[in-house]
Each structure stands twice: as C-alpha cells, then as structure tokens.
Amino acid sequence: MTDKRLVMTTAGSEEEARRIANTLVEKKLAACVSIVARMESVYTWKGNTQESQELLVLIKTTAAAFERVRDAIKQMHSYEVPEVLSFAIDDGNAEYLDWIGTSVQ
C-alpha cells in the first residue's frame, strides 16, 4: 500500500477538463492529470434517466492532497454534484510513485 491516489472525475466539455487539469497541476495538487476522450454516460438525475457525452479525468496525487483536490474540483466544476472518487494505489513503478510524491505539495 502506498500513500498515492488516483482520483477520477468527469467533465462536460474539453475546456472544463483542461481547466481542472491545469489548475490542479499548477497548484501542485496533482503530479499528472490525464484527459480521456469523450465517452457516453447514462445515469439517473433528479428522477430521470439522462444520457450525455463526458470526458474522463484521471488525477494522480497523494492521500494528503486528496481533500484539497476534491475541494478544488467542486469549486471549478459546472456540475451541481461532480463525481470525485479516490482510489488507493496499492503498488506500481517505484520511480513513478516517487515522482508523484515529489510533484505534489
């Protein structure tokens, strides 16, 4: 088990995904943010089934920075209730994990 985290969110537009990514990296809350091309999401919102195109945003950070990452996403996001999920990284390339740790403050 490491103290590194993969945080996942979605964005409704490329502009929003890039704004979130750039802000998190510039503020040293994330070592890297990957934006995955459009995907289709089907979900229930306020009692209705919805379909929309979104972008997947994958954020590499640390456990210590997670709350600040979550709060920054909530502040910048256009969604009323943005998805912000944190996954523990159990193991990985040691040099990459070290780089995450040195890149995030």
Buried (B, 14 or more C-beta within 10 A) or exposed (E): EBBBBBBBBBBBEEEBBBBBBEBBBEBEBBBBBEBEEEEEBEEEEEEEEEEEEBBBBBBBBBBEBBEBBBEBBEEBBEBEEBBBEBEEBEEEEEEBBEBBBEBBE
